[in-house]
Amino acid sequence: MRVVVLGSGPGGYVAALKAAHLGAQVSVIEKDEVGGTCLNWGCIPTKTLIASTEALRNARNLSEYGIDSSGPVFPTLQR
C-alpha cells in the first residue's frame, strides 16, 4: 500500500507515522517548511516571544525582588 500525505503539519505528521506503522510506503508533500504553520509561524514562535518578553520585563524589574542589577539589559531574540 502507498500513501501520500499532503502537508507536514501536526495532522500530516501523525497521518504519515500511522500509515508507516501500518506498513504503508509513505510520501509527504510539503510546499513550504516541514512542521507546518504552528511550528514555524504560529503557536510555538508566539509562545517563545511571550516568554522572552516576560523574562525581559522581570529582568528590568529585578529591584522589585530586592536584586540590585547594574547596567542595562539588552534583549536579543534569534530565529
Biopython code that builds the backbone (N, CA, C, O; Angstrom):
import numpy as np
from Bio.PDB.StructureBuilder import StructureBuilder

atoms = [
    (1, "MET", "N", (0.844, -1.174, 0.000)),
    (1, "MET", "CA", (0.000, 0.000, 0.000)),
    (1, "MET", "C", (0.894, 1.243, 0.000)),
    (1, "MET", "O", (1.913, 1.288, 0.690)),
    (2, "ARG", "N", (0.502, 2.237, -0.775)),
    (2, "ARG", "CA", (1.213, 3.514, -0.810)),
    (2, "ARG", "C", (0.277, 4.626, -0.366)),
    (2, "ARG", "O", (-0.899, 4.655, -0.728)),
    (3, "VAL", "N", (0.828, 5.547, 0.433)),
    (3, "VAL", "CA", (0.054, 6.672, 0.950)),
    (3, "VAL", "C", (0.826, 7.954, 0.679)),
    (3, "VAL", "O", (2.034, 8.022, 0.903)),
    (4, "VAL", "N", (0.121, 8.963, 0.196)),
    (4, "VAL", "CA", (0.709, 10.291, 0.010)),
    (4, "VAL", "C", (0.004, 11.228, 0.978)),
    (4, "VAL", "O", (-1.223, 11.327, 0.976)),
    (5, "VAL", "N", (0.780, 11.912, 1.799)),
    (5, "VAL", "CA", (0.244, 12.851, 2.782)),
    (5, "VAL", "C", (0.580, 14.258, 2.296)),
    (5, "VAL", "O", (1.738, 14.571, 2.019)),
    (6, "LEU", "N", (-0.448, 15.103, 2.196)),
    (6, "LEU", "CA", (-0.251, 16.483, 1.788)),
    (6, "LEU", "C", (-0.123, 17.357, 3.036)),
    (6, "LEU", "O", (-1.075, 17.497, 3.804)),
    (7, "GLY", "N", (1.047, 17.936, 3.229)),
    (7, "GLY", "CA", (1.293, 18.798, 4.381)),
    (7, "GLY", "C", (1.999, 18.066, 5.505)),
    (7, "GLY", "O", (1.687, 16.917, 5.816)),
    (8, "SER", "N", (2.958, 18.756, 6.107)),
    (8, "SER", "CA", (3.750, 18.130, 7.174)),
    (8, "SER", "C", (3.502, 18.773, 8.530)),
    (8, "SER", "O", (4.357, 18.728, 9.414)),
    (9, "GLY", "N", (2.334, 19.367, 8.686)),
    (9, "GLY", "CA", (1.969, 19.925, 9.981)),
    (9, "GLY", "C", (1.597, 18.819, 10.953)),
    (9, "GLY", "O", (1.857, 17.648, 10.678)),
    (10, "PRO", "N", (0.993, 19.164, 12.086)),
    (10, "PRO", "CA", (0.662, 18.170, 13.090)),
    (10, "PRO", "C", (-0.210, 17.027, 12.563)),
    (10, "PRO", "O", (0.006, 15.870, 12.926)),
    (11, "GLY", "N", (-1.184, 17.337, 11.720)),
    (11, "GLY", "CA", (-2.056, 16.302, 11.173)),
    (11, "GLY", "C", (-1.329, 15.406, 10.185)),
    (11, "GLY", "O", (-1.454, 14.182, 10.237)),
    (12, "GLY", "N", (-0.569, 16.017, 9.285)),
    (12, "GLY", "CA", (0.170, 15.247, 8.297)),
    (12, "GLY", "C", (1.227, 14.364, 8.928)),
    (12, "GLY", "O", (1.445, 13.230, 8.500)),
    (13, "TYR", "N", (1.877, 14.889, 9.943)),
    (13, "TYR", "CA", (2.915, 14.134, 10.655)),
    (13, "TYR", "C", (2.329, 12.871, 11.273)),
    (13, "TYR", "O", (2.879, 11.782, 11.114)),
    (14, "VAL", "N", (1.223, 13.019, 11.969)),
    (14, "VAL", "CA", (0.592, 11.875, 12.628)),
    (14, "VAL", "C", (0.075, 10.881, 11.591)),
    (14, "VAL", "O", (0.216, 9.670, 11.760)),
    (15, "ALA", "N", (-0.526, 11.396, 10.517)),
    (15, "ALA", "CA", (-1.038, 10.507, 9.473)),
    (15, "ALA", "C", (0.096, 9.711, 8.830)),
    (15, "ALA", "O", (-0.051, 8.514, 8.586)),
    (16, "ALA", "N", (1.212, 10.359, 8.556)),
    (16, "ALA", "CA", (2.350, 9.680, 7.941)),
    (16, "ALA", "C", (2.917, 8.603, 8.868)),
    (16, "ALA", "O", (3.215, 7.495, 8.424)),
    (17, "LEU", "N", (3.063, 8.923, 10.133)),
    (17, "LEU", "CA", (3.568, 7.938, 11.092)),
    (17, "LEU", "C", (2.636, 6.730, 11.223)),
    (17, "LEU", "O", (3.082, 5.582, 11.215)),
    (18, "LYS", "N", (1.355, 7.005, 11.342)),
    (18, "LYS", "CA", (0.388, 5.921, 11.494)),
    (18, "LYS", "C", (0.397, 5.014, 10.268)),
    (18, "LYS", "O", (0.397, 3.790, 10.394)),
    (19, "ALA", "N", (0.405, 5.621, 9.083)),
    (19, "ALA", "CA", (0.425, 4.828, 7.851)),
    (19, "ALA", "C", (1.700, 3.990, 7.764)),
    (19, "ALA", "O", (1.651, 2.829, 7.360)),
    (20, "ALA", "N", (2.829, 4.566, 8.138)),
    (20, "ALA", "CA", (4.098, 3.833, 8.108)),
    (20, "ALA", "C", (4.075, 2.673, 9.104)),
    (20, "ALA", "O", (4.542, 1.576, 8.798)),
    (21, "HIS", "N", (3.536, 2.917, 10.282)),
    (21, "HIS", "CA", (3.445, 1.844, 11.282)),
    (21, "HIS", "C", (2.534, 0.705, 10.816)),
    (21, "HIS", "O", (2.697, -0.445, 11.222)),
    (22, "LEU", "N", (1.583, 1.048, 9.964)),
    (22, "LEU", "CA", (0.685, 0.024, 9.431)),
    (22, "LEU", "C", (1.269, -0.660, 8.196)),
    (22, "LEU", "O", (0.615, -1.508, 7.589)),
    (23, "GLY", "N", (2.497, -0.295, 7.823)),
    (23, "GLY", "CA", (3.187, -0.967, 6.732)),
    (23, "GLY", "C", (3.122, -0.282, 5.386)),
    (23, "GLY", "O", (3.591, -0.841, 4.395)),
    (24, "ALA", "N", (2.562, 0.899, 5.318)),
    (24, "ALA", "CA", (2.460, 1.601, 4.035)),
    (24, "ALA", "C", (3.788, 2.260, 3.667)),
    (24, "ALA", "O", (4.596, 2.605, 4.529)),
    (25, "GLN", "N", (3.983, 2.420, 2.373)),
    (25, "GLN", "CA", (5.084, 3.260, 1.904)),
    (25, "GLN", "C", (4.521, 4.676, 1.869)),
    (25, "GLN", "O", (3.518, 4.932, 1.203)),
    (26, "VAL", "N", (5.164, 5.598, 2.585)),
    (26, "VAL", "CA", (4.595, 6.930, 2.779)),
    (26, "VAL", "C", (5.462, 7.989, 2.121)),
    (26, "VAL", "O", (6.686, 7.984, 2.245)),
    (27, "SER", "N", (4.795, 8.901, 1.414)),
    (27, "SER", "CA", (5.446, 10.092, 0.870)),
    (27, "SER", "C", (4.725, 11.302, 1.451)),
    (27, "SER", "O", (3.496, 11.330, 1.516)),
    (28, "VAL", "N", (5.493, 12.299, 1.872)),
    (28, "VAL", "CA", (4.913, 13.529, 2.407)),
    (28, "VAL", "C", (5.255, 14.660, 1.456)),
    (28, "VAL", "O", (6.414, 14.834, 1.079)),
    (29, "ILE", "N", (4.252, 15.425, 1.069)),
    (29, "ILE", "CA", (4.454, 16.573, 0.186)),
    (29, "ILE", "C", (4.196, 17.833, 1.005)),
    (29, "ILE", "O", (3.129, 17.995, 1.596)),
    (30, "GLU", "N", (5.186, 18.721, 1.032)),
    (30, "GLU", "CA", (5.084, 19.972, 1.789)),
    (30, "GLU", "C", (5.530, 21.107, 0.887)),
    (30, "GLU", "O", (6.619, 21.044, 0.318)),
    (31, "LYS", "N", (4.718, 22.144, 0.743)),
    (31, "LYS", "CA", (5.059, 23.257, -0.150)),
    (31, "LYS", "C", (6.007, 24.269, 0.493)),
    (31, "LYS", "O", (6.600, 25.089, -0.207)),
    (32, "ASP", "N", (6.153, 24.218, 1.815)),
    (32, "ASP", "CA", (6.999, 25.194, 2.489)),
    (32, "ASP", "C", (7.903, 24.468, 3.470)),
    (32, "ASP", "O", (8.550, 23.490, 3.095)),
    (33, "GLU", "N", (7.962, 24.918, 4.710)),
    (33, "GLU", "CA", (8.856, 24.317, 5.695)),
    (33, "GLU", "C", (8.171, 23.170, 6.428)),
    (33, "GLU", "O", (6.983, 23.234, 6.741)),
    (34, "VAL", "N", (8.940, 22.125, 6.692)),
    (34, "VAL", "CA", (8.423, 20.978, 7.421)),
    (34, "VAL", "C", (8.000, 21.416, 8.823)),
    (34, "VAL", "O", (8.724, 22.151, 9.493)),
    (35, "GLY", "N", (6.859, 20.974, 9.249)),
    (35, "GLY", "CA", (6.361, 21.299, 10.581)),
    (35, "GLY", "C", (5.072, 22.084, 10.558)),
    (35, "GLY", "O", (4.348, 22.111, 11.554)),
    (36, "GLY", "N", (4.769, 22.722, 9.449)),
    (36, "GLY", "CA", (3.511, 23.446, 9.326)),
    (36, "GLY", "C", (3.500, 24.802, 10.007)),
    (36, "GLY", "O", (4.510, 25.276, 10.529)),
    (37, "THR", "N", (2.325, 25.405, 9.983)),
    (37, "THR", "CA", (2.142, 26.760, 10.496)),
    (37, "THR", "C", (2.446, 26.879, 11.981)),
    (37, "THR", "O", (3.149, 27.799, 12.397)),
    (38, "CYS", "N", (1.928, 25.965, 12.778)),
    (38, "CYS", "CA", (2.089, 26.067, 14.235)),
    (38, "CYS", "C", (3.557, 26.084, 14.638)),
    (38, "CYS", "O", (3.976, 26.920, 15.439)),
    (39, "LEU", "N", (4.327, 25.174, 14.093)),
    (39, "LEU", "CA", (5.733, 25.075, 14.463)),
    (39, "LEU", "C", (6.555, 26.260, 13.963)),
    (39, "LEU", "O", (7.413, 26.762, 14.689)),
    (40, "ASN", "N", (6.309, 26.708, 12.753)),
    (40, "ASN", "CA", (7.181, 27.700, 12.118)),
    (40, "ASN", "C", (6.733, 29.144, 12.256)),
    (40, "ASN", "O", (7.577, 30.040, 12.292)),
    (41, "TRP", "N", (5.434, 29.401, 12.335)),
    (41, "TRP", "CA", (4.980, 30.796, 12.357)),
    (41, "TRP", "C", (3.930, 31.080, 13.410)),
    (41, "TRP", "O", (3.751, 32.234, 13.798)),
    (42, "GLY", "N", (3.237, 30.073, 13.879)),
    (42, "GLY", "CA", (2.084, 30.294, 14.741)),
    (42, "GLY", "C", (2.359, 30.105, 16.204)),
    (42, "GLY", "O", (3.050, 30.908, 16.831)),
    (43, "CYS", "N", (1.818, 29.042, 16.746)),
    (43, "CYS", "CA", (1.783, 28.797, 18.193)),
    (43, "CYS", "C", (3.147, 28.865, 18.871)),
    (43, "CYS", "O", (3.330, 29.623, 19.824)),
    (44, "ILE", "N", (4.093, 28.089, 18.391)),
    (44, "ILE", "CA", (5.373, 27.971, 19.087)),
    (44, "ILE", "C", (6.172, 29.273, 19.036)),
    (44, "ILE", "O", (6.673, 29.701, 20.076)),
    (45, "PRO", "N", (6.318, 29.932, 17.862)),
    (45, "PRO", "CA", (7.032, 31.219, 17.864)),
    (45, "PRO", "C", (6.345, 32.263, 18.740)),
    (45, "PRO", "O", (7.016, 33.054, 19.403)),
    (46, "THR", "N", (5.012, 32.270, 18.747)),
    (46, "THR", "CA", (4.281, 33.225, 19.580)),
    (46, "THR", "C", (4.573, 32.980, 21.055)),
    (46, "THR", "O", (4.816, 33.928, 21.801)),
    (47, "LYS", "N", (4.551, 31.721, 21.483)),
    (47, "LYS", "CA", (4.835, 31.401, 22.884)),
    (47, "LYS", "C", (6.269, 31.782, 23.245)),
    (47, "LYS", "O", (6.528, 32.221, 24.365)),
    (48, "THR", "N", (7.197, 31.620, 22.312)),
    (48, "THR", "CA", (8.585, 31.999, 22.557)),
    (48, "THR", "C", (8.704, 33.501, 22.769)),
    (48, "THR", "O", (9.388, 33.948, 23.690)),
    (49, "LEU", "N", (8.041, 34.281, 21.921)),
    (49, "LEU", "CA", (8.088, 35.738, 22.071)),
    (49, "LEU", "C", (7.459, 36.182, 23.391)),
    (49, "LEU", "O", (7.986, 37.069, 24.061)),
    (50, "ILE", "N", (6.351, 35.578, 23.761)),
    (50, "ILE", "CA", (5.692, 35.945, 25.022)),
    (50, "ILE", "C", (6.591, 35.615, 26.210)),
    (50, "ILE", "O", (6.743, 36.439, 27.111)),
    (51, "ALA", "N", (7.182, 34.434, 26.227)),
    (51, "ALA", "CA", (8.057, 34.041, 27.337)),
    (51, "ALA", "C", (9.296, 34.925, 27.400)),
    (51, "ALA", "O", (9.729, 35.301, 28.489)),
    (52, "SER", "N", (9.878, 35.265, 26.241)),
    (52, "SER", "CA", (11.064, 36.117, 26.210)),
    (52, "SER", "C", (10.742, 37.522, 26.702)),
    (52, "SER", "O", (11.533, 38.130, 27.423)),
    (53, "THR", "N", (9.592, 38.032, 26.315)),
    (53, "THR", "CA", (9.179, 39.369, 26.753)),
    (53, "THR", "C", (8.953, 39.391, 28.264)),
    (53, "THR", "O", (9.331, 40.348, 28.939)),
    (54, "GLU", "N", (8.340, 38.342, 28.787)),
    (54, "GLU", "CA", (8.128, 38.269, 30.237)),
    (54, "GLU", "C", (9.452, 38.184, 30.988)),
    (54, "GLU", "O", (9.610, 38.808, 32.037)),
    (55, "ALA", "N", (10.403, 37.418, 30.460)),
    (55, "ALA", "CA", (11.717, 37.319, 31.100)),
    (55, "ALA", "C", (12.423, 38.674, 31.082)),
    (55, "ALA", "O", (13.058, 39.051, 32.067)),
    (56, "LEU", "N", (12.320, 39.403, 29.982)),
    (56, "LEU", "CA", (12.929, 40.731, 29.888)),
    (56, "LEU", "C", (12.286, 41.688, 30.896)),
    (56, "LEU", "O", (12.979, 42.449, 31.573)),
    (57, "ARG", "N", (10.953, 41.639, 30.987)),
    (57, "ARG", "CA", (10.261, 42.514, 31.943)),
    (57, "ARG", "C", (10.713, 42.198, 33.366)),
    (57, "ARG", "O", (10.955, 43.111, 34.156)),
    (58, "ASN", "N", (10.825, 40.928, 33.694)),
    (58, "ASN", "CA", (11.290, 40.548, 35.033)),
    (58, "ASN", "C", (12.723, 41.005, 35.262)),
    (58, "ASN", "O", (13.056, 41.474, 36.351)),
    (59, "ALA", "N", (13.575, 40.873, 34.252)),
    (59, "ALA", "CA", (14.970, 41.293, 34.392)),
    (59, "ALA", "C", (15.064, 42.801, 34.614)),
    (59, "ALA", "O", (15.898, 43.265, 35.392)),
    (60, "ARG", "N", (14.229, 43.550, 33.945)),
    (60, "ARG", "CA", (14.248, 45.013, 34.109)),
    (60, "ARG", "C", (13.694, 45.452, 35.456)),
    (60, "ARG", "O", (13.959, 46.569, 35.901)),
    (61, "ASN", "N", (12.931, 44.586, 36.106)),
    (61, "ASN", "CA", (12.312, 44.931, 37.387)),
    (61, "ASN", "C", (12.889, 44.121, 38.543)),
    (61, "ASN", "O", (12.184, 43.816, 39.505)),
    (62, "LEU", "N", (14.158, 43.777, 38.449)),
    (62, "LEU", "CA", (14.788, 42.978, 39.500)),
    (62, "LEU", "C", (14.758, 43.665, 40.852)),
    (62, "LEU", "O", (14.734, 42.997, 41.886)),
    (63, "SER", "N", (14.760, 44.993, 40.859)),
    (63, "SER", "CA", (14.749, 45.713, 42.134)),
    (63, "SER", "C", (13.478, 45.416, 42.931)),
    (63, "SER", "O", (13.483, 45.499, 44.160)),
    (64, "GLU", "N", (12.385, 45.070, 42.235)),
    (64, "GLU", "CA", (11.151, 44.697, 42.933)),
    (64, "GLU", "C", (11.347, 43.429, 43.756)),
    (64, "GLU", "O", (10.607, 43.175, 44.706)),
    (65, "TYR", "N", (12.344, 42.641, 43.386)),
    (65, "TYR", "CA", (12.636, 41.396, 44.085)),
    (65, "TYR", "C", (13.835, 41.547, 45.024)),
    (65, "TYR", "O", (14.336, 40.567, 45.575)),
    (66, "GLY", "N", (14.287, 42.803, 45.195)),
    (66, "GLY", "CA", (15.411, 43.061, 46.084)),
    (66, "GLY", "C", (16.762, 42.745, 45.464)),
    (66, "GLY", "O", (17.748, 42.569, 46.178)),
    (67, "ILE", "N", (16.812, 42.674, 44.159)),
    (67, "ILE", "CA", (18.065, 42.367, 43.465)),
    (67, "ILE", "C", (18.575, 43.638, 42.801)),
    (67, "ILE", "O", (17.857, 44.286, 42.039)),
    (68, "ASP", "N", (19.829, 43.987, 43.101)),
    (68, "ASP", "CA", (20.449, 45.173, 42.504)),
    (68, "ASP", "C", (21.211, 44.746, 41.253)),
    (68, "ASP", "O", (22.208, 44.029, 41.330)),
    (69, "SER", "N", (20.733, 45.189, 40.125)),
    (69, "SER", "CA", (21.424, 44.857, 38.869)),
    (69, "SER", "C", (22.010, 46.137, 38.302)),
    (69, "SER", "O", (21.315, 47.138, 38.125)),
    (70, "SER", "N", (23.293, 46.084, 38.023)),
    (70, "SER", "CA", (23.927, 47.261, 37.444)),
    (70, "SER", "C", (24.076, 47.058, 35.942)),
    (70, "SER", "O", (24.386, 45.960, 35.478)),
    (71, "GLY", "N", (23.857, 48.105, 35.207)),
    (71, "GLY", "CA", (23.971, 48.037, 33.756)),
    (71, "GLY", "C", (22.636, 47.743, 33.101)),
    (71, "GLY", "O", (21.723, 47.219, 33.738)),
    (72, "PRO", "N", (22.526, 48.085, 31.816)),
    (72, "PRO", "CA", (21.269, 47.875, 31.092)),
    (72, "PRO", "C", (21.074, 46.402, 30.716)),
    (72, "PRO", "O", (22.019, 45.613, 30.697)),
    (73, "VAL", "N", (19.870, 46.074, 30.432)),
    (73, "VAL", "CA", (19.515, 44.753, 29.971)),
    (73, "VAL", "C", (19.170, 44.860, 28.493)),
    (73, "VAL", "O", (18.262, 45.604, 28.124)),
    (74, "PHE", "N", (19.877, 44.131, 27.648)),
    (74, "PHE", "CA", (19.649, 44.178, 26.213)),
    (74, "PHE", "C", (19.051, 42.858, 25.742)),
    (74, "PHE", "O", (19.707, 41.819, 25.819)),
    (75, "PRO", "N", (17.804, 42.889, 25.251)),
    (75, "PRO", "CA", (17.184, 41.656, 24.773)),
    (75, "PRO", "C", (17.664, 41.286, 23.375)),
    (75, "PRO", "O", (17.851, 42.157, 22.526)),
    (76, "THR", "N", (17.858, 40.020, 23.144)),
    (76, "THR", "CA", (18.136, 39.552, 21.796)),
    (76, "THR", "C", (17.348, 38.283, 21.567)),
    (76, "THR", "O", (17.369, 37.361, 22.382)),
    (77, "LEU", "N", (16.660, 38.251, 20.456)),
    (77, "LEU", "CA", (15.942, 37.052, 20.042)),
    (77, "LEU", "C", (16.483, 36.650, 18.692)),
    (77, "LEU", "O", (16.603, 37.482, 17.793)),
    (78, "GLN", "N", (16.805, 35.407, 18.545)),
    (78, "GLN", "CA", (17.305, 34.918, 17.275)),
    (78, "GLN", "C", (16.370, 33.862, 16.749)),
    (78, "GLN", "O", (15.782, 33.094, 17.511)),
    (79, "ARG", "N", (16.237, 33.830, 15.448)),
    (79, "ARG", "CA", (15.355, 32.850, 14.831)),
    (79, "ARG", "C", (16.066, 31.536, 14.701)),
    (79, "ARG", "O", (15.490, 30.569, 14.200)),
]
sb = StructureBuilder()
sb.init_structure("model")
sb.init_model(0)
sb.init_chain("A")
sb.init_seg("    ")
for serial, (resi, resn, name, xyz) in enumerate(atoms, 1):
    if name == "N":
        sb.init_residue(resn, " ", resi, " ")
    sb.init_atom(name, np.array(xyz, "f"), 0.0, 1.0, " ", f" {name:<3s}", serial, name[0])
structure = sb.get_structure()
